[in-house]
Amino acid sequence: MNQFYSARDAAEIVGVDESRVRYWAQTGFIGPSARPDGRAAYTFEDLIGLKAAKALLDRGLTLQRARKSVAALRSKLPELRQPLAHLRVVVERDGGQLMVLAEGGAFEPISGQLLFDFDLETLAGQAAELHPPPTDSQTAYNWFCRAVELEAGDLGDAEPARSAYRRALELDPLLAAAHTNLGAIHHRTGNLGEARTSFEQALLLDPDQPEARHNLANLLDELGETEQAIAEWCRVLNSSPDFGDAHFNLSMALHRGGQTGRSRTHLERYLELDSTGEWAEQARNFL
């Protein structure tokens, strides 16, 4: 019988903060692959992938490069849902590139550049020199995690989390996920102009981040720019076809525009993905 794990369980097993596990899933790096009873859950294979991801990031690989490398591996090896769970990967000392070791050679996933037998000993030596993880409690990432925790405990006062996200961005203006989450707070508190700016900045830094694009689509729809919102939701689903909320919101927008066939298709897909979700009963009644 398959065993499934929540984000909290996975974080405890792997030895990282739950906020980091959720952040990795949010940014499309590595997330849960199972949906028992319609809810996202981690499998044992996912846990192996998470442990490998933690090791690579601890060795100095940036999250952006790690995410792009994993996306490239999924494209090249579509049969591997979690490539980090199945492949032997290392991090070079110079440049912090991820390399996949294979029989007879090695390759860099993003460019496809090959290294042959005579390079492997050198590569292995470089990979052995680990970079320690940051320890400064005031790093941008730690402020980001603090902001996530403050949001989870928000009792109507969004300002502490907003301030923490802003502090993270002062330290690292390129932290796309902080722009996304800050934009969500602006949206929730009625600062629509600032929300749009934050989402667009997040996508400028990280065009492949589905959460930012989904949030931007919601905002555009609210502002009456429905056609542009539909285009953004379609972009979300092109890159993240299992993004349930995008299916639901796109369905509603298509229905308002008279495209009932397409609307029904996306609504049915939403229910396949999240049969007990926030809008599941509404979706079934609507159908």
C-alpha positions in Angstrom: 0.0 0.0 0.0 1.4 3.4 -0.9 2.3 5.8 1.9 1.6 9.5 1.5 3.0 12.4 3.4 1.8 16.0 4.1 4.1 19.0 3.6 4.6 19.0 7.4 5.5 15.3 7.5 7.9 15.7 4.5 9.6 18.7 6.1 10.2 16.8 9.4 11.5 13.7 7.6 13.9 15.6 5.3 15.0 18.0 8.0 14.0 21.4 6.6 11.4 24.0 7.6 7.9 23.4 6.4 7.9 26.9 4.8 10.9 25.9 2.7 9.1 22.7 1.4 6.0 24.8 0.5 8.3 27.4 -1.1 9.9 24.8 -3.3 6.5 23.5 -4.4 5.2 27.1 -5.0 8.1 28.0 -7.2 7.8 24.8 -9.3 11.1 23.3 -8.1 10.0 20.1 -6.4 6.6 19.3 -5.0 4.1 16.6 -4.2 3.2 14.2 -7.0 0.3 12.3 -5.6 -3.3 13.4 -5.0 -5.0 10.8 -2.7 -8.6 11.9 -2.0 -8.0 14.9 -4.2 -5.4 16.4 -1.9 -1.7 17.0 -2.8 0.6 14.7 -1.0 4.3 13.6 -1.1 5.3 10.0 -2.0 8.4 8.2 -0.8 10.0 9.0 -4.2 9.2 12.7 -3.6 11.0 12.5 -0.2 14.1 11.2 -1.9 13.9 14.1 -4.3 13.5 16.5 -1.5 16.6 15.1 0.3 18.6 15.4 -2.8 17.4 19.0 -3.4 18.4 20.0 0.1 21.9 18.5 -0.3 22.4 20.4 -3.6 21.3 23.7 -2.2 23.4 23.1 0.9 26.4 22.7 -1.4 26.0 26.1 -2.9 23.7 25.6 -5.9 21.3 28.5 -6.3 17.6 27.7 -6.2 17.0 29.3 -9.6 19.7 27.2 -11.3 18.5 24.0 -9.4 14.9 24.6 -10.6 15.9 25.2 -14.2 18.1 22.1 -14.1 15.3 20.0 -12.8 12.9 21.4 -15.4 15.4 20.6 -18.1 15.8 17.0 -16.8 12.0 16.5 -16.8 11.9 17.7 -20.4 14.7 15.4 -21.5 13.5 12.5 -19.3 9.7 12.8 -19.1 9.5 9.3 -17.6 11.1 10.6 -14.4 8.6 12.6 -12.4 11.3 13.3 -9.7 14.7 13.1 -11.5 16.6 14.0 -8.4 15.3 10.8 -6.8 16.8 8.6 -9.6 19.9 10.3 -11.0 23.3 10.8 -9.5 23.9 14.6 -9.5 26.7 16.7 -8.2 27.6 20.4 -8.0 30.8 21.8 -9.6 33.0 24.0 -7.5 33.4 26.7 -10.1 30.1 28.3 -11.1 28.0 26.1 -9.0 26.6 24.1 -11.9 24.6 21.0 -11.5 26.0 18.0 -13.4 24.4 14.6 -13.9 26.8 11.6 -13.8 26.0 8.8 -16.1 27.7 5.7 -17.5 30.6 6.9 -19.7 30.3 10.6 -19.0 28.4 13.4 -17.5 26.2 16.3 -18.8 24.9 19.7 -17.7 21.1 19.5 -17.9 20.3 23.1 -19.1 22.7 23.3 -22.0 23.1 19.6 -22.6 26.9 20.1 -22.6 28.7 16.8 -22.3 31.8 15.8 -20.2 33.5 12.6 -21.1 35.5 10.0 -19.2 38.6 12.0 -18.8 36.7 14.8 -17.1 35.0 12.7 -14.5 37.8 12.5 -11.9 38.2 16.3 -12.0 34.5 16.8 -11.7 34.2 14.4 -8.7 37.0 16.3 -7.0 35.3 19.6 -7.5 32.0 18.2 -6.3 33.6 17.0 -3.1 34.4 20.6 -2.0 31.1 21.7 -0.4 30.0 25.2 0.2 28.5 25.7 3.6 24.9 27.0 3.8 24.4 30.5 5.0 24.1 31.0 8.8 23.2 34.7 9.0 19.8 34.9 10.6 19.1 38.1 8.7 19.4 36.7 5.2 16.7 37.4 2.7 15.6 33.8 2.7 15.2 33.8 6.5 13.1 37.0 6.3 11.0 35.4 3.6 10.4 32.4 5.8 9.5 34.7 8.7 7.0 36.5 6.5 5.4 33.2 5.5 5.0 32.3 9.2 3.5 35.7 10.0 1.0 35.2 7.2 0.0 31.9 8.6 -0.8 33.5 11.9 -2.4 36.6 10.4 -5.5 37.6 12.4 -6.4 40.5 10.2 -3.2 42.5 10.5 -1.2 41.9 7.3 1.4 44.6 8.1 4.0 42.4 10.0 4.2 40.0 7.0 4.3 42.8 4.5 7.2 44.4 6.4 9.1 41.1 6.5 8.7 40.6 2.8 9.9 44.1 2.2 12.9 43.5 4.4 13.7 40.3 2.4 13.5 42.3 -0.8 15.8 45.0 0.6 18.4 42.3 1.1 17.7 40.5 -2.2 15.6 42.4 -4.7 15.8 39.4 -7.0 13.8 37.1 -4.7 10.9 36.6 -7.0 8.7 34.6 -4.6 8.8 37.5 -2.1 7.5 39.8 -4.8 4.7 37.3 -5.5 3.7 37.0 -1.8 4.0 40.7 -1.2 1.7 41.2 -4.2 -0.8 38.8 -2.7 -0.9 40.9 0.5 -1.4 44.1 -1.5 -4.2 42.4 -3.5 -5.9 41.2 -0.3 -5.7 44.6 1.3 -7.0 46.5 -1.7 -3.8 48.0 -3.0 -4.4 46.8 -6.6 -1.8 49.0 -8.3 1.0 47.8 -5.9 -0.2 44.2 -6.3 0.1 44.4 -10.1 3.5 45.9 -9.9 4.7 43.1 -7.5 3.3 40.3 -9.7 4.8 41.8 -12.8 8.2 42.2 -11.1 8.1 38.6 -9.9 7.4 37.5 -13.5 10.2 39.7 -14.9 12.6 38.0 -12.5 11.1 34.5 -12.9 8.8 34.1 -16.0 8.2 30.5 -15.2 6.7 31.0 -11.8 3.1 29.8 -12.0 1.9 31.3 -8.7 2.8 34.9 -9.8 1.1 34.5 -13.2 -2.0 33.0 -11.6 -2.2 35.8 -9.1 -1.7 38.4 -11.9 -4.5 36.7 -13.9 -6.9 37.0 -10.9 -6.1 40.6 -10.5 -6.5 41.4 -14.2 -9.9 39.7 -14.2 -10.9 41.8 -11.2 -9.8 44.9 -13.1 -12.0 44.0 -16.0 -9.1 43.0 -18.3 -10.6 39.6 -18.8 -9.1 38.7 -22.2 -5.6 39.3 -20.8 -6.5 37.3 -17.7 -7.6 34.4 -19.8 -4.3 34.5 -21.7 -2.3 34.5 -18.5 -4.3 31.5 -17.1 -3.6 29.7 -20.3 0.1 30.4 -19.9 -0.1 29.0 -16.3 -1.7 25.8 -17.5 0.7 25.4 -20.4 3.6 25.1 -17.9 1.7 23.7 -14.9 -1.3 21.6 -16.3 -2.2 20.4 -12.8 -2.7 23.9 -11.3 -6.3 23.3 -10.1 -7.2 26.8 -9.1 -6.2 28.1 -12.5 -8.5 25.6 -14.2 -11.4 26.8 -11.9 -10.8 30.5 -12.4 -10.2 30.2 -16.2 -13.5 28.2 -16.4 -15.5 31.0 -14.7 -14.0 33.6 -17.0 -14.6 31.5 -20.1 -18.2 31.0 -19.1 -18.8 34.7 -18.7 -17.5 35.1 -22.2 -19.9 32.6 -23.6 -17.3 29.8 -24.2 -19.3 27.2 -22.3 -17.6 24.1 -23.9 -14.1 25.2 -22.9 -15.5 26.3 -19.5 -16.9 22.9 -18.8 -13.6 21.2 -19.8 -11.6 23.2 -17.3 -14.2 22.8 -14.5 -14.2 19.1 -14.9 -10.4 19.1 -14.8 -10.5 21.1 -11.6 -12.7 18.5 -10.0 -10.4 15.7 -11.1 -7.5 17.5 -9.5 -9.2 18.7 -6.3 -12.5 16.9 -5.6 -12.6 18.2 -2.0 -11.1 21.6 -2.6 -12.3 25.1 -1.7 -14.6 25.4 -4.7 -15.4 21.7 -5.4 -19.0 22.0 -4.2 -19.5 25.2 -6.2 -18.0 23.5 -9.3 -20.3 20.5 -9.1 -23.4 22.7 -8.6 -22.3 24.8 -11.6 -21.9 21.8 -13.8 
